Amino acid sequence: MQYDLIIKNGLVILESGEIFSDVAIKNGKIAAIGPNLVQADKIIDAEGLIVSPGMVDIHVHISEPGGVRHEWEGYVTGTKACAKGGVTTFVEMPLNQLPATTSGETLRTKYAAGEGKLYVDVASYGGLVPYNLTNNGIAEQVEEGVAAFKCFMATCGDPNLDGDFANVNDYALWEGMRQIAKTGKVLAIHAENAAITDILGQQAKARGESTLSQYVATRPAFTEVEAIRRAIFFAKQTGCPIHICHVACPEGVEEVIKARQEGVNVTCETCIHYLYFTTDQLDAIGPIAKCSPPIRDQQAQEGLWKYLFAGHIITAVSDHSPCTYDLKDKANAFDAWGGISGVQNNVDILFDEAVQKRGMSLKQFADIIAKNPAERYNLPAKGSIKVGKDADIIFIKPHSNYVLKEQDLEYRNKFSPYVGRQIGAQVVQTLLRGETIYQINSGVDSTPRGTFIRR
């Protein structure tokens, strides 16, 4: 067979483990894997490089259509950052767009906003909010192809903005789970006890507290754990598959482990920033590192690493949630927007921290960034280097130190807590369905080749 492309001489991460092998691509799909493949229109020499499946990041926020948030992050800049960082597919959260994605109509509006602007592939979350439970909103979003659903147990959204997202109360969470269970989709949940964290935050601010570490203290781990327990209990009652987003404490993971042992269909993720930063670093960094749940202490971080290695955390995501700089540039951390810009540095930081510094196997690394999330969210063409799958492949240069600079970022707003950090590996090339969308020497390709994935 005459292939379109053959990758040679690289260390290829397969589902069974890493091997030195050739990988052949035809019509955007992986067509053959094995030694001494020949006859291709193009050859990529991957000597000295790790050949990995592209990352599937299941937690990314894009603010288009944006309304008053139109300057936060667009499809062009957000998906270019993904291409540069080795994220070939992401699942887009149903907020911070305006209107939020909560119905068939708003999902179609989102698809239209991204038409012709995608540099990587994008699947979509549907929203679960109190106001779409009686108007067929869940079913409409399934018909339009969402991969999963998302809700907030923590306070979110602006009630003064028409069409903004809104957090669920206990009834809406239970009833939403009942409806989503009938669809077979997974419900992803931001689990924090809003009734406690909101008042603790108000009290701290009234006392004159203003630092980021003081903000962290108003969202103690038990407020995360209690919400996870409640979500799991409702999942038991309804049979709804659930996924706990951005778990920041090991105690939260332990609730998931216990529930899985009892037969509950529940998984969880953590974030790269929880594995990288600790609370004692935050006041020096400032509000660009503010997020919720917050970045916790060294002991919590070590617990998350333990459970990631043990396989109890299925993936580590970016929770890329950007905004304009003025919303971060606050003297009082309580007034700053809570969200971290990080999708461009998922792969290189995790490879450095997990594989190079802590000895994670390449197979487990690829499972965490690609195979596990693709399987959980039923993206069958994605997640691994396997014959018949999309040829979404990234090339990682190990032991290749660089310092991240603002000008390196593809984001619309070029700031991130990772700026100024030395990172010990680099993504040097990214393929989307066999086409090069990024090369380290030439940058992101000018042609947007991504598409919306409708399940």
C-alpha positions, -999 to +999 in steps of 0.1 A: +000+000+000+011+035-007+007+054+026+003+092+029+028+093+058+052+070+077+067+079+111+101+062+116+127+058+143+106+071+172+097+054+205+060+049+200+035+046+229+010+019+221-019+006+243+004-023+252+034-001+260+062+016+242+082+001+213+104+013+185+082+009+155+071+026+123+036+041+121+018+045+088-010+069+081-036+068+053-066+091+048-062+106+083-062+072+100-035+050+115-032+023+088-003+001+100+021-003+129+052-024+126+089-025+114+102-016+080+071+001+066+078+016+032+061+034+003+048+067+016+044+101+001+061+116+032+084+104+059+088+119+094+120+109+112+112+108+149+147+097+161+152+107+197+115+116+201+086+101+220+057+094+197+025+097+217-012+099+211-024+135+212-039+146+245-077+145+250-083+173+276-118+169+290-119+203+308-115+234+286-134+267+286-137+288+254-157+321+256-172+322+221-199+334+216-188+356+244-211+386+248-194+407+275-168+380+278-158+381+241-122+390+249-116+361+273-107+333+249-117+325+213-118+294+192-088+305+171-065+314+200-077+286+223-073+258+197-040+272+184-027+269+220-039+233+221-021+225+188+011+240+202+008+221+234-001+187+220-038+187+228-055+173+197-090+170+211-108+187+240-142+186+255-155+222+258-173+233+289-208+248+285-198+280+302-182+308+300-200+314+267-230+338+264-254+323+260-243+293+280-248+259+263-280+246+279-304+238+250-304+226+215-306+262+202-276+274+223-255+244+213-262+252+176-252+288+183-219+276+197-213+253+167-219+283+144-195+305+164-167+280+159-172+272+123-140+274+103-120+285+134-109+252+149-072+241+148-080+209+168-111+188+173-137+198+198-164+178+215-190+195+237-205+194+271-242+200+275-252+221+305-273+210+334-289+240+351-321+245+371-338+263+342-335+235+315-352+206+334-388+213+323-383+224+287-366+193+271-332+210+275-313+178+283-328+157+254-323+185+229-285+187+237-282+149+233-299+152+199-273+178+189-244+156+198-230+165+233-204+140+246-213+145+283-230+170+306-217+194+332-231+210+363-219+232+392-226+225+429-205+256+437-219+291+430-213+301+394-227+325+367-240+360+368-278+362+374-277+397+358-265+383+325-293+368+303-285+333+294-256+328+317-249+294+334-262+287+369-254+262+396-278+235+407-295+231+440-301+196+454-334+191+436-320+202+402-290+179+407-312+149+415-337+155+388-310+163+363-293+130+371-326+112+366-329+127+331-292+122+321-292+086+333-318+078+306-293+091+280-263+070+290-242+101+291-218+110+319-225+140+342-193+159+351-196+178+384-179+208+400-182+196+436-179+222+463-204+231+491-215+266+481-235+273+512-203+270+533-176+284+510-196+315+500-201+326+536-165+317+546-153+339+518-176+368+528-165+366+564-128+366+555-131+396+532-151+414+559-121+408+583-098+425+558-082+393+545-069+397+509-042+373+500-045+342+478-035+319+506-062+334+528-087+327+500-076+290+500-084+288+537-120+297+530-124+266+508-112+239+531-110+203+518-140+191+537-163+214+516-150+196+485-154+161+501-189+168+514-201+178+479-185+147+463-202+125+489-236+141+481-231+138+443-222+101+447-252+095+469-275+110+443-258+089+416-266+058+436-303+068+437-305+077+400-281+054+383-264+083+365-228+079+356-208+108+371-173+122+368-159+145+395-140+174+380-107+189+392-104+170+425-078+190+446-075+169+477-068+132+482-098+128+506-120+136+476-104+108+456-109+084+485-146+090+483-145+080+446-125+049+454-150+038+480-179+044+457-164+025+429-158-004+452-196-003+460-204-004+422-211+033+416-202+044+380-180+073+391-145+086+380-125+116+388-098+139+374-073+163+388-055+193+373-020+199+362-018+229+385-027+209+416+002+186+408+026+215+402+019+243+426+013+244+464-004+269+486+028+283+500+038+295+465+005+313+457+010+347+474+042+352+454+025+343+421-007+363+427-042+360+415-033+345+381-030+313+401-065+316+417-089+288+410-116+267+427-112+243+442-080+260+453-044+248+450-038+231+483-007+222+504+022+199+498+006+170+517-025+172+495-004+174+464+016+143+474-017+124+479-029+134+445+003+121+429-001+088+448-036+083+435-027+093+400+000+067+399-023+041+414-049+047+386-076+061+408-075+095+391-082+087+354-067+119+339-051+153+346-066+182+328-060+219+323-093+234+334-082+261+310-104+290+322-090+323+309-101+359+313-088+393+306-059+406+326-079+433+344-100+406+360-069+391+376-051+424+384-067+429+418-052+440+450-076+417+468-074+381+457-111+376+467-121+401+440-101+383+412-116+359+386-110+323+396-095+304+367-061+293+353-048+296+317-029+263+312-040+242+282-008+249+262+013+233+289-006+201+299+016+177+280+051+191+286+047+198+323+030+164+330+057+146+310+084+163+329+069+160+363+054+125+360+077+106+336+111+124+340+110+133+376+088+106+392+093+076+369+058+071+355+058+046+326+051+060+291+021+037+288+005+052+319+013+087+308-005+080+275-034+064+293-038+095+315-036+121+288-055+103+260-068+067+264-087+071+297-106+103+289-114+092+254-129+060+267-148+077+295-165+102+272-171+077+243-147+092+217-139+060+199-117+075+172-094+092+197-071+083+226-045+059+213-021+050+185-040+020+171-049+009+136-082+025+126-080+054+150-076+090+140-039+098+134-037+124+162-001+121+172+024+143+191+061+142+192+078+149+226+114+158+229+125+146+264+151+162+286+147+194+265+146+223+290+131+257+282+117+286+301+081+296+292+077+332+281+046+353+276+053+356+239+053+318+236+016+317+245-011+314+219-038+326+242-058+357+235-046+370+269-010+361+273-006+353+309-003+321+329+011+310+362+035+288+343+053+318+327+089+320+339+090+283+348+116+260+335+099+230+318+120+199+310+104+186+279+089+200+247+062+192+222+080+196+189+053+185+164+015+178+164-005+159+139-043+160+136-056+132+115-022+129+099-018+165+090+009+186+107-008+214+127+022+225+147+060+224+143+084+239+168+104+257+141+075+271+122+047+274+147+010+266+143-001+259+107-022+286+092-050+262+081-077+254+107-082+216+103-103+209+134-139+199+135-167+196+161-172+161+172-209+153+175-217+121+195 
